[in-house]
Amino acid sequence: MSIAIDEIISLQQRIVPDLLDVLLLRYRILQTICFRQPIGRRSISEHIGIGERIVRGEVYFLRDVGLVKVEPYGVIATQTGEEVMWALQQFISSLQKLPDYQVELERRLHLDKVIIIPGDCEHDELVFMSMGKILGKILNGILKDDDILAVTGGTTLSQLTPFLGNYKKRVLVVPAQGGLGEKVDIQANALAASIAQKLGANYRLLHVSDDLEQQSLALIMEQQPMIRETIALIKKADVLVKGIGDAYQMAKRRRFSNEEVRNLISKKAVGEALGCFFDISGKIVDNRSIGINLDDLDNIGTIIAVAGGAKKAKAILAVLESKKQHILITDSAAAKEMLKLLNTEYRA
């Protein structure tokens, strides 16, 4: 008689319920080491929120089975340890039924692929790190020589960019939008340069504010050939990586007037991407961007949306309802909330 894997897990939870807790703890420690190496035991304890004595015992166990090394300068993961960490992440995803959620979201939102990382990026920065690694692997797999990669700005992409991994790609990285007059490290220009460095690629910057009126932009493009050429390159992008924002947070970042904010509220805007503000049904209720616009998306071969956190679920759904993306990288907190909304009259 054969027993399915979910039945084995169910039996294990009934007979040795603490085994899963030990597994999750060791995964968490190994994950922290993989992303923060070299790291001391005290730092591991602080990041995970458990006692240093427990961490010491678990680190020695991981060392004895060949998953980590304890060096004078800190704990590091072996190659086997990194492989085991990713395998454990897949196993935990299965435990949480995330593959089922992925298939359901792909079907209901007409996406080619959904990738769900266990956890909530709003409360766990290791989730951002995992999202960054996954994004890096996807880009490494789909980018071809002489491709143009466009990237938006935003907090999410800025937090995961350092963990993309290092690859060698003969591509050009460009910002998908202009600047927003905010912190430099979350602007599209900065992220384009940072991602290009990770990919060993070239990049071009766009030194124009994203809130320019079209008439002003036309005048600048007439006077500045470099800006005109850069915008032309942006609109020829082969791959686009974009973040998704909450409409009202993005209105604040774009320094909307009180009247403009009231207009967004009256139109029930909930999500933003590429300067477009969407209501919950995916309809654009406001549009302002000087880089890639919605019409350009039809000509882009692969569009990757990256966003997580339960609080962003409505914003993510609003943007995805436009059916202008192919891949979604998110976390389990956002995925579960999105499915909950999809199973209710959330558009009301």
PyMOL commands that set and color helices and strands:
alter all, ss='L'
color gray80, all
select helices_A, chain A and resi 5-15+18-36+41-48+52-64+79-95+98-109+125-142+155-163+184-186+188-199+214-223+225-234+247-253+258-266+294-299+310-320+332-342
alter helices_A, ss='H'
color red, helices_A
select strands_A, chain A and resi 68-71+74-77+113-117+148-151+172-175+202-203+239-243+245-246+269-273+276-279+284-287+302-306+327-331
alter strands_A, ss='S'
color yellow, strands_A
deselect
rebuild
show_as cartoon
